[in-house]
Amino acid sequence: MLGKKEFLKYLDKYGNERIRIRIAIENGKVVDIVVQYESFIDEKWVVIVRYDCAHGFLHRDVIFPNGDKEKQVIEFDNLEMALTYAEQDFKDRWGFYKNRYLKKLKK
């Protein structure tokens, strides 16, 4: 049986930076994940970086203001480890990711 969970975790005290997590679980095992860092910019939520298994493999998409994406393959033994890694990456580096996005936005 396939179960799905989705939830948000906020990264700042103002509620403008968040992680959206979607997990699909089958027979007690994580079979699919989406972990994305979203920022509230210009009155809307914008996805800046996303980890997911689309295209049949785990990867990180860095998303630019013009819609371009930079894809990087990420290798882990299991998706539970990848989930933990992605969440910690955003907790540690959301400021870096946002600043890079804003610099591209101004160009």
Protein Blocks (a to p, Z undefined) as FASTA:
>chain_A
ZZdddddddfbfnopaccddddddeehiafbdcddddddeehiacdfbdcdfehhiacdd
dddfkopacddddddfbfklmmmmmmmmmmmmmmmmmmmmmmmmmZZ
